[in-house]
Amino acid sequence: MDTIRTYLDNAFAAFPKTEKVQALKHEMLASMEEKYQALKADGKNDNEAIGSVIANFGSINEIAAELGITSDSADEESGIYLSGEEAFAYLERSRRSGVRIGLGVWLILAGVCAHILMQNFAGVLLGDVSGVVGMFVLFAAVAAAVSIFIVNGVRMERYEQYDYRNIRLDMKTHAELERLRTMYTPRFTAKICAGIATIILAAGAFIFSASLGHANLTVAFLVFVVGFAVFLLITAGTTRTAIDVLFNQGDYENKTGGKKADRIIETVAGIYWPVATAVFLVWGFAGGWGISWVVWPVAGILFGAFCGGVSIWFSQKSK
């Protein structure tokens, strides 16, 4: 039943959300659900019943034209049809993109971890140059991560239009993606729970160790483990987000509003992160590198809050 509702949502995505369109949608949903129940009563299984109902659905454009309903010209122009091969290629590229981004973030935090360890524990072996070596390792990690981000951005550039254009899928691809989402949900939940639990346990270990006077060592451990947790969270959401993009659902239900939000976020990010880097460097050179690393988690939290606020604002404004 959810598959039928999702299919209808996708079919009506390019039409304006007027009362007339919504009435037609509800009427079709009731008719399709009635047909589904009749097929089930005749002994058909779920897949056979849903396939038969959708196969006999007809053309949404022909049905709408008969009632004098025309699709929104702006939405129609922004729509794009994807074959099954293209849709699954996008899913695989998105999965790999999530792995690359997760590794890049983890690499930066691993560099911060190495810097803390060098600053506090390598003095015996390296002497006065331990701080310089720590900074070199940190900047090398950041440089490698930035390279990963740039390469990933270039590889995913061709798919950016999917975030802003309504996606249309054939019946078979739509059903396969629906089954994939159902199969992926337990893995998604497990990764999210593991990531959150890892952060909580690492924070608990930090508090306990700090009470024993080993704060510097535990900070390094905390940063590294949080990097792993962030990797889990990023890779967990990538496939789920890609399916939402293909189904025009979730945060991508209104792609016009999402496009405006993304433009604002990208503009602010271009200024925000260089400023954060400048603050880190000025603090480090002027006041010492001991706790200057806190710039990054604080900056990340603030930027995440900003992104969430902008997305919610445009999502609510578009309704």
C-alpha positions as CSV (number, residue, x, y, z in Angstrom):
1,M,0.0,0.0,0.0
2,D,2.8,2.4,0.8
3,T,4.3,1.6,-2.6
4,I,1.1,2.8,-4.3
5,R,1.0,6.0,-2.3
6,T,4.7,6.7,-3.1
7,Y,4.1,6.0,-6.8
8,L,1.2,8.5,-6.8
9,D,3.3,11.1,-5.0
10,N,6.0,10.7,-7.6
11,A,3.5,10.8,-10.5
12,F,1.9,14.0,-9.2
13,A,5.2,15.8,-8.3
14,A,5.1,18.0,-11.4
15,F,1.6,19.3,-10.8
16,P,0.6,22.3,-8.7
17,K,-0.7,21.5,-5.3
18,T,-4.2,22.9,-5.9
19,E,-7.4,21.5,-4.4
20,K,-8.4,20.1,-7.8
21,V,-5.1,18.2,-8.2
22,Q,-5.3,16.9,-4.6
23,A,-8.8,15.8,-5.1
24,L,-7.8,13.9,-8.3
25,K,-4.9,12.3,-6.4
26,H,-7.1,11.1,-3.5
27,E,-9.7,9.8,-5.9
28,M,-7.0,7.8,-7.8
29,L,-5.5,6.5,-4.6
30,A,-8.9,5.2,-3.4
31,S,-9.5,3.5,-6.7
32,M,-6.1,1.9,-6.8
33,E,-6.4,0.7,-3.2
34,E,-9.8,-0.8,-4.0
35,K,-8.3,-2.6,-7.0
36,Y,-5.4,-3.8,-4.9
37,Q,-7.7,-5.3,-2.3
38,A,-9.7,-7.0,-5.0
39,L,-6.6,-8.6,-6.4
40,K,-5.5,-9.7,-3.0
41,A,-8.9,-11.3,-2.5
42,D,-8.4,-13.2,-5.7
43,G,-5.2,-14.8,-4.3
44,K,-2.5,-12.4,-5.7
45,N,0.5,-11.7,-3.6
46,D,1.6,-8.2,-2.7
47,N,4.1,-7.8,-5.6
48,E,1.6,-9.1,-8.1
49,A,-1.2,-7.0,-6.9
50,I,0.8,-3.8,-6.7
51,G,2.4,-4.5,-10.1
52,S,-1.0,-5.0,-11.7
53,V,-2.5,-1.9,-10.2
54,I,0.3,0.4,-11.3
55,A,0.5,-1.3,-14.7
56,N,-3.2,-0.4,-15.3
57,F,-2.7,3.1,-13.9
58,G,-2.5,4.8,-17.3
59,S,-0.9,8.1,-18.2
60,I,-1.2,10.8,-15.5
61,N,-0.8,13.5,-18.1
62,E,-3.8,12.1,-20.2
63,I,-5.9,11.8,-17.1
64,A,-5.1,15.3,-15.9
65,A,-5.7,16.8,-19.4
66,E,-9.2,15.3,-19.5
67,L,-9.9,17.3,-16.3
68,G,-8.4,20.5,-17.6
69,I,-5.3,20.3,-15.2
70,T,-2.0,21.3,-16.6
71,S,1.4,20.7,-15.0
72,D,3.2,23.7,-13.5
73,S,5.4,24.9,-16.3
74,A,8.4,25.6,-14.0
75,D,8.2,22.2,-12.5
76,E,7.8,20.6,-15.9
77,E,10.9,22.2,-17.2
78,S,12.8,21.2,-14.1
79,G,11.7,17.5,-14.3
80,I,13.9,14.8,-15.6
81,Y,13.3,11.1,-16.4
82,L,15.8,8.5,-15.3
83,S,16.1,4.9,-16.5
84,G,16.7,2.1,-14.0
85,E,20.4,2.0,-15.0
86,E,20.8,5.7,-14.5
87,A,19.0,5.6,-11.1
88,F,21.1,2.8,-9.7
89,A,24.3,4.3,-11.1
90,Y,23.4,7.5,-9.1
91,L,22.8,5.4,-6.0
92,E,26.2,3.7,-6.3
93,R,28.0,7.0,-7.0
94,S,26.3,8.5,-4.0
95,R,27.4,5.6,-1.8
96,R,31.0,6.1,-2.9
97,S,30.7,9.8,-2.4
98,G,29.6,9.3,1.2
99,V,32.6,7.0,1.9
100,R,34.9,9.6,0.4
101,I,33.4,12.5,2.4
102,G,33.4,10.4,5.6
103,L,37.0,9.5,5.1
104,G,38.0,13.1,4.5
105,V,36.3,14.3,7.7
106,W,37.9,11.4,9.6
107,L,41.3,12.3,8.1
108,I,41.0,15.9,9.3
109,L,40.1,14.8,12.8
110,A,42.9,12.2,12.8
111,G,45.3,15.1,11.9
112,V,44.0,17.0,14.9
113,C,44.5,13.9,17.1
114,A,48.1,13.6,15.8
115,H,48.7,17.3,16.5
116,I,47.5,17.0,20.1
117,L,49.7,13.9,20.7
118,M,52.7,15.5,19.2
119,Q,52.2,18.7,21.2
120,N,51.9,16.9,24.5
121,F,53.7,13.6,24.3
122,A,56.4,13.7,21.6
123,G,58.6,16.3,23.3
124,V,60.8,13.7,24.8
125,L,61.7,12.2,21.4
126,L,61.5,15.3,19.2
127,G,62.2,18.1,21.6
128,D,61.3,21.6,20.6
129,V,60.4,20.6,17.0
130,S,57.5,18.4,18.2
131,G,55.0,21.3,17.8
132,V,56.3,21.9,14.3
133,V,56.0,18.2,13.4
134,G,52.5,18.2,14.8
135,M,51.4,21.2,12.7
136,F,52.9,19.6,9.6
137,V,51.0,16.4,10.2
138,L,47.8,18.4,10.8
139,F,48.2,20.4,7.6
140,A,49.1,17.4,5.6
141,A,45.9,15.7,6.8
142,V,43.8,18.8,5.9
143,A,45.5,19.0,2.5
144,A,44.7,15.4,1.7
145,A,41.1,15.7,2.9
146,V,40.6,18.9,0.8
147,S,41.9,17.0,-2.2
148,I,39.5,14.2,-1.5
149,F,36.6,16.7,-1.3
150,I,37.6,18.4,-4.5
151,V,37.9,15.2,-6.5
152,N,34.6,14.0,-5.0
153,G,32.9,17.3,-5.9
154,V,34.0,17.0,-9.5
155,R,32.8,13.4,-9.8
156,M,29.4,14.3,-8.3
157,E,28.9,17.5,-10.2
158,R,26.9,15.9,-13.0
159,Y,24.4,14.7,-10.4
160,E,23.7,18.1,-8.8
161,Q,20.7,18.6,-11.0
162,Y,19.0,15.7,-9.3
163,D,18.7,17.8,-6.1
164,Y,16.9,20.6,-7.9
165,R,14.8,18.8,-10.5
166,N,11.8,16.5,-10.0
167,I,12.8,12.9,-10.9
168,R,10.5,10.6,-12.9
169,L,11.0,6.9,-12.7
170,D,9.4,3.9,-14.5
171,M,7.3,1.5,-12.6
172,K,9.9,-1.3,-12.4
173,T,12.6,1.0,-11.2
174,H,10.3,2.6,-8.6
175,A,9.3,-0.8,-7.2
176,E,13.0,-1.9,-7.1
177,L,14.0,1.2,-5.3
178,E,11.2,0.8,-2.8
179,R,12.3,-2.7,-2.0
180,L,15.9,-1.5,-1.7
181,R,14.9,1.2,0.8
182,T,13.0,-1.4,2.9
183,M,16.0,-3.7,2.9
184,Y,18.4,-0.8,3.7
185,T,16.5,0.6,6.7
186,P,17.8,-1.9,9.3
187,R,21.4,-1.2,8.2
188,F,20.8,2.6,8.2
189,T,19.3,2.4,11.8
190,A,22.2,0.2,13.0
191,K,24.8,2.7,11.6
192,I,23.1,5.7,13.2
193,C,22.8,4.0,16.5
194,A,26.4,2.9,16.4
195,G,27.6,6.4,15.5
196,I,25.7,8.0,18.3
197,A,26.6,5.4,20.8
198,T,30.3,5.8,19.9
199,I,30.2,9.5,20.5
200,I,28.5,9.1,23.9
201,L,30.9,6.4,25.0
202,A,33.9,8.4,23.9
203,A,32.6,11.5,25.8
204,G,32.1,9.3,28.9
205,A,35.6,8.0,28.6
206,F,36.9,11.5,28.2
207,I,35.1,12.7,31.4
208,F,36.4,9.7,33.4
209,S,39.9,10.1,32.2
210,A,40.0,13.8,32.7
211,S,39.0,13.3,36.3
212,L,42.2,11.2,36.6
213,G,44.4,13.9,35.2
214,H,44.8,12.4,31.7
215,A,42.8,15.0,29.8
216,N,45.2,15.6,26.9
217,L,45.5,12.0,26.0
218,T,41.8,11.5,26.2
219,V,41.1,14.5,24.0
220,A,43.2,13.0,21.3
221,F,41.4,9.7,21.7
222,L,38.0,11.5,21.7
223,V,38.7,13.4,18.5
224,F,39.8,10.3,16.7
225,V,36.8,8.2,17.8
226,V,34.4,11.0,17.0
227,G,35.9,11.1,13.5
228,F,35.0,7.4,13.2
229,A,31.5,8.0,14.5
230,V,31.0,10.9,12.0
231,F,32.2,8.5,9.2
232,L,29.5,6.1,10.2
233,L,26.8,8.8,10.3
234,I,27.8,10.2,6.9
235,T,27.9,6.8,5.1
236,A,24.6,5.8,6.8
237,G,22.7,8.7,5.4
238,T,24.1,8.7,1.9
239,T,22.1,5.9,0.3
240,R,18.9,7.0,2.2
241,T,19.3,10.6,1.0
242,A,19.9,9.4,-2.6
243,I,16.7,7.4,-2.6
244,D,14.8,10.5,-1.2
245,V,16.3,12.5,-4.1
246,L,15.0,10.0,-6.6
247,F,11.6,9.8,-5.0
248,N,11.3,13.6,-4.5
249,Q,10.6,13.0,-0.8
250,G,11.8,14.1,2.6
251,D,14.1,17.1,2.4
252,Y,13.7,16.9,-1.4
253,E,9.9,17.1,-1.6
254,N,10.1,20.8,-2.5
255,K,13.3,21.0,-4.6
256,T,12.9,24.7,-5.5
257,G,13.0,25.7,-1.9
258,G,15.9,23.3,-1.3
259,K,17.8,24.9,-4.1
260,K,17.5,28.3,-2.6
261,A,18.7,27.0,0.8
262,D,21.6,25.2,-0.8
263,R,22.7,28.4,-2.6
264,I,22.7,30.3,0.7
265,I,24.6,27.6,2.5
266,E,27.2,27.3,-0.2
267,T,27.7,31.1,-0.2
268,V,28.1,31.3,3.6
269,A,30.4,28.2,3.6
270,G,32.7,29.9,1.1
271,I,33.3,32.7,3.7
272,Y,32.7,30.8,7.0
273,W,35.3,28.1,6.7
274,P,38.2,30.3,5.6
275,V,37.4,32.6,8.6
276,A,37.4,29.5,10.9
277,T,40.8,28.5,9.5
278,A,42.1,32.0,10.1
279,V,40.9,32.0,13.7
280,F,42.6,28.7,14.3
281,L,45.9,29.9,12.9
282,V,45.8,33.3,14.7
283,W,44.9,31.6,17.9
284,G,47.6,29.0,17.5
285,F,50.5,31.3,16.6
286,A,49.5,34.0,19.1
287,G,48.2,32.0,22.1
288,G,49.7,28.6,21.6
289,W,48.4,25.4,19.9
290,G,47.4,23.7,23.2
291,I,43.6,24.0,22.9
292,S,43.3,25.8,19.5
293,W,41.8,22.6,18.1
294,V,38.5,23.4,19.8
295,V,37.9,25.8,16.9
296,W,37.0,22.9,14.6
297,P,34.3,21.1,16.7
298,V,32.7,24.5,17.7
299,A,32.8,25.7,14.1
300,G,31.3,22.4,12.9
301,I,28.4,22.6,15.5
302,L,27.6,26.2,14.7
303,F,27.7,25.6,10.9
304,G,25.5,22.5,11.3
305,A,23.0,24.5,13.3
306,F,23.0,27.2,10.6
307,C,22.5,24.7,7.8
308,G,19.6,23.1,9.6
309,G,18.0,26.4,10.4
310,V,18.2,27.6,6.7
311,S,16.8,24.3,5.4
312,I,13.9,24.3,7.9
313,W,13.1,28.0,7.1
314,F,12.8,27.4,3.3
315,S,11.0,24.1,3.8
316,Q,8.3,25.9,5.9
317,K,8.2,28.9,3.7
318,S,7.5,26.8,0.6
319,K,4.4,25.2,2.2
